């Protein structure tokens, strides 16, 4: 079996490049052979990319999250435009809206989000979406501006009706679940995975956050912990783990336009 971690902030697990490589090696030992590395800010992207570009199985997204709305950097669009042509850069993101933390004002967040949706469309890439308490606005924006290559709702936090609404609208979207799927009180997530097509489900660790229940005594999540969430999902769906992992692998490769082998 092999697993694909579709969202990990490797640079937030450890700042030291040697320890970052160790994280990747541990992941491979656990069967997690592909990882999407998410930059912590647009200014960190080049550093993280330089550290990890030689690591087989590590791919990259580049983007500006809502937490950076007040200071994305004067050249952030130029950085994205230059970065998408680099080897193994496979997505724009994470980007989106966060009304819980109230980063900047809503108008500026929306402008930042829309610009990156346009960049994803221009460069024929999927977009990784951060959504916190902003589902209504994100849905309305995606109705008109969803890139052709689609989008991933990362660390999905809405409910089953919201996911169904997106799919019923014909949106090319995927729903990625992190370690919080394994929490007993995550009923909205449990209901969602039971009511959406399996070919629209992805898994991620959101490292170093969202520690799966099995590892709650740990200080941070690692990509190596992804199989724990996969086992929980297999039990919930009453399906064989090997069969599930194969489908999740296919889904992940499809959305990021990567070969399955």
C-alpha positions as semicolon CSV with decimal commas, in nm:
position;residue;x (nm);y (nm);z (nm)
1;X;0,000;0,000;0,000
2;X;0,105;0,356;-0,063
3;X;-0,038;0,681;0,067
4;X;-0,039;1,041;-0,055
5;X;-0,032;1,327;0,197
6;X;-0,198;1,606;0,004
7;X;-0,115;1,887;0,250
8;X;0,181;1,919;0,486
9;X;0,365;2,225;0,617
10;X;0,701;2,052;0,638
11;X;0,877;2,377;0,724
12;X;0,659;2,419;1,033
13;X;0,741;2,072;1,163
14;X;1,111;2,153;1,172
15;X;1,305;2,450;1,040
16;X;1,625;2,244;1,007
17;X;1,661;2,093;0,656
18;X;1,824;1,777;0,794
19;X;1,528;1,712;1,022
20;X;1,289;1,788;0,735
21;X;1,454;1,517;0,528
22;X;1,420;1,283;0,824
23;X;1,045;1,357;0,832
24;X;1,021;1,259;0,466
25;X;1,218;0,940;0,522
26;X;0,994;0,843;0,815
27;X;0,690;0,904;0,598
28;X;0,821;0,672;0,327
29;X;0,887;0,403;0,585
30;X;0,519;0,432;0,681
31;X;0,410;0,400;0,319
32;X;0,351;0,772;0,259
33;X;0,546;0,805;-0,064
34;X;0,410;1,135;-0,195
35;X;0,362;1,464;-0,011
36;X;0,241;1,806;-0,120
37;X;0,459;2,062;0,061
38;X;0,271;2,381;0,148
39;X;0,470;2,702;0,196
40;X;0,421;2,882;0,524
41;X;0,424;3,220;0,349
42;X;0,507;3,326;-0,003
43;X;0,838;3,464;0,126
44;X;0,928;3,119;0,263
45;X;0,852;2,936;-0,060
46;X;1,193;2,968;-0,224
47;X;1,371;2,852;0,091
48;X;1,143;2,552;0,139
49;X;1,163;2,463;-0,227
50;X;1,542;2,477;-0,220
51;X;1,551;2,247;0,084
52;X;1,314;1,989;-0,059
53;X;1,338;2,002;-0,439
54;X;1,572;1,703;-0,456
55;X;1,348;1,483;-0,241
56;X;1,173;1,220;-0,451
57;X;0,799;1,212;-0,397
58;X;0,777;1,568;-0,260
59;X;0,569;1,809;-0,467
60;X;0,492;2,173;-0,404
61;X;0,211;2,426;-0,396
62;X;0,278;2,798;-0,401
63;X;0,037;3,063;-0,283
64;X;-0,066;3,325;-0,031
65;X;-0,300;3,226;0,249
66;X;-0,549;3,460;0,414
67;X;-0,318;3,499;0,716
68;X;-0,080;3,691;0,488
69;X;-0,342;3,931;0,353
70;X;-0,195;4,235;0,530
71;X;0,158;4,166;0,405
72;X;0,170;3,928;0,107
73;X;0,487;4,094;-0,020
74;X;0,519;4,350;-0,297
75;X;0,620;4,086;-0,555
76;X;0,390;3,803;-0,451
77;X;0,222;3,770;-0,790
78;X;0,559;3,768;-0,964
79;X;0,687;3,501;-0,724
80;X;0,390;3,277;-0,799
81;X;0,422;3,337;-1,174
82;X;0,790;3,241;-1,163
83;X;0,740;2,947;-0,929
84;X;0,470;2,760;-1,118
85;X;0,721;2,673;-1,391
86;X;0,958;2,503;-1,146
87;X;0,977;2,122;-1,143
88;X;0,721;1,952;-0,917
89;X;0,514;2,265;-0,848
90;X;0,167;2,122;-0,898
91;X;-0,087;2,361;-0,742
92;X;-0,168;2,716;-0,634
93;X;-0,228;2,746;-0,262
94;X;-0,308;2,737;-0,005
95;X;-0,535;3,034;-0,053
96;X;-0,889;3,114;0,049
97;X;-1,083;3,297;0,317
98;X;-1,064;3,292;0,696
99;X;-1,333;3,489;0,876
100;X;-1,269;3,317;1,210
101;X;-0,929;3,478;1,265
102;X;-1,040;3,798;1,087
103;X;-0,716;3,848;0,898
104;X;-0,735;4,193;0,741
105;X;-1,078;4,281;0,606
106;X;-1,305;4,059;0,401
107;X;-1,270;4,265;0,087
108;X;-0,891;4,232;0,083
109;X;-0,909;3,860;0,155
110;X;-1,153;3,813;-0,132
111;X;-0,932;4,010;-0,372
112;X;-0,631;3,799;-0,275
113;X;-0,830;3,479;-0,323
114;X;-0,975;3,575;-0,659
115;X;-0,636;3,678;-0,797
116;X;-0,497;3,334;-0,714
117;X;-0,796;3,159;-0,869
118;X;-0,719;3,355;-1,184
119;X;-0,353;3,253;-1,165
120;X;-0,454;2,888;-1,126
121;X;-0,673;2,916;-1,435
122;X;-0,398;3,093;-1,631
123;X;-0,139;2,827;-1,547
124;X;-0,373;2,529;-1,571
125;X;-0,331;2,422;-1,210
126;X;-0,568;2,319;-0,931
127;X;-0,610;2,544;-0,630
128;X;-0,589;2,442;-0,263
129;X;-0,856;2,622;-0,059
130;X;-0,841;2,732;0,302
131;X;-1,194;2,786;0,434
132;X;-1,278;2,888;0,788
133;X;-1,622;3,030;0,858
134;X;-1,633;3,156;0,499
135;X;-1,815;2,880;0,314
136;X;-2,092;3,099;0,172
137;X;-1,856;3,349;0,011
138;X;-1,622;3,077;-0,117
139;X;-1,909;2,890;-0,280
140;X;-2,035;3,204;-0,452
141;X;-1,686;3,294;-0,577
142;X;-1,619;2,943;-0,708
143;X;-1,944;2,939;-0,902
144;X;-1,791;3,197;-1,137
145;X;-1,417;3,150;-1,093
146;X;-1,338;2,784;-1,025
147;X;-1,026;2,694;-1,228
148;X;-1,072;2,429;-1,494
149;X;-0,833;2,196;-1,309
150;X;-1,052;2,219;-1,000
151;X;-1,001;2,280;-0,632
152;X;-0,933;2,099;-0,307
153;X;-1,115;2,201;0,008
154;X;-0,823;2,129;0,237
155;X;-0,882;2,021;0,598
156;X;-1,251;2,013;0,519
157;X;-1,458;2,178;0,790
158;X;-1,804;2,227;0,643
159;X;-2,083;1,966;0,652
160;X;-2,232;1,708;0,415
161;X;-2,500;1,942;0,269
162;X;-2,231;2,195;0,176
163;X;-2,027;1,929;-0,004
164;X;-2,338;1,806;-0,182
165;X;-2,425;2,162;-0,288
166;X;-2,081;2,201;-0,446
167;X;-2,111;1,871;-0,633
168;X;-2,470;1,937;-0,739
169;X;-2,349;2,269;-0,884
170;X;-2,117;2,071;-1,109
171;X;-1,800;2,192;-0,940
172;X;-1,479;2,000;-1,001
173;X;-1,386;1,990;-0,634
174;X;-1,229;1,744;-0,391
175;X;-1,264;1,725;-0,014
176;X;-0,949;1,658;0,187
177;X;-0,970;1,530;0,544
178;X;-0,703;1,561;0,812
179;X;-0,641;1,392;1,146
180;X;-0,942;1,559;1,306
181;X;-1,156;1,316;1,107
182;X;-1,062;1,063;1,377
183;X;-1,212;1,269;1,661
184;X;-1,533;1,137;1,810
185;X;-1,702;1,476;1,806
186;X;-1,626;1,547;1,438
187;X;-1,977;1,445;1,336
188;X;-1,994;1,690;1,045
189;X;-1,687;1,526;0,893
190;X;-1,812;1,174;0,958
191;X;-2,144;1,253;0,792
192;X;-1,964;1,409;0,497
193;X;-1,738;1,113;0,415
194;X;-2,039;0,882;0,436
195;X;-2,237;1,092;0,188
196;X;-1,996;1,199;-0,085
197;X;-1,849;0,991;-0,369
198;X;-1,528;0,810;-0,275
199;X;-1,360;0,946;-0,586
200;X;-1,382;1,299;-0,440
201;X;-1,208;1,220;-0,110
202;X;-0,844;1,299;-0,031
203;X;-0,643;1,265;0,290
204;X;-0,385;1,499;0,438
205;X;-0,201;1,546;0,765
206;X;-0,202;1,928;0,776
207;X;0,132;1,874;0,952
208;X;0,220;1,983;1,213
209;X;-0,144;2,039;1,313
210;X;-0,453;1,813;1,344
211;X;-0,294;1,521;1,525
212;X;-0,492;1,197;1,473
213;X;-0,653;1,056;1,788
214;X;-0,409;0,765;1,790
215;X;-0,116;1,006;1,833
216;X;-0,268;1,273;2,055
217;X;0,017;1,247;2,304
218;X;0,256;1,376;2,036
219;X;0,348;1,743;2,004
220;X;0,302;1,765;1,627
221;X;0,162;1,572;1,335
222;X;0,393;1,408;1,083
223;X;0,320;1,281;0,731
224;X;0,404;0,935;0,869
225;X;0,079;0,950;1,068
226;X;-0,143;0,959;0,760
227;X;-0,211;0,581;0,758
228;X;-0,379;0,622;1,098
229;X;-0,641;0,850;0,943
230;X;-0,673;0,615;0,647
231;X;-0,742;0,320;0,878
232;X;-1,011;0,519;1,057
233;X;-1,171;0,613;0,726
234;X;-1,164;0,252;0,605
235;X;-1,342;0,138;0,921
236;X;-1,600;0,413;0,886
237;X;-1,668;0,324;0,523
238;X;-1,659;-0,048;0,605
239;X;-1,411;-0,112;0,330
240;X;-1,074;-0,280;0,291
241;X;-0,781;-0,050;0,371
242;X;-0,580;-0,162;0,070
243;X;-0,872;-0,096;-0,165
244;X;-0,930;0,243;-0,003
245;X;-0,565;0,344;-0,025
246;X;-0,560;0,259;-0,396
247;X;-0,864;0,481;-0,461
248;X;-0,722;0,768;-0,255
249;X;-0,395;0,738;-0,446
250;X;-0,580;0,757;-0,777
251;X;-0,780;1,060;-0,659
252;X;-0,469;1,244;-0,542
253;X;-0,273;1,179;-0,859
254;X;-0,568;1,288;-1,071
255;X;-0,625;1,623;-0,902
256;X;-0,254;1,710;-0,907
257;X;-0,208;1,577;-1,263
258;X;0,059;1,324;-1,164
259;X;0,120;0,974;-1,300
260;X;0,001;0,696;-1,071
261;X;0,331;0,513;-1,105
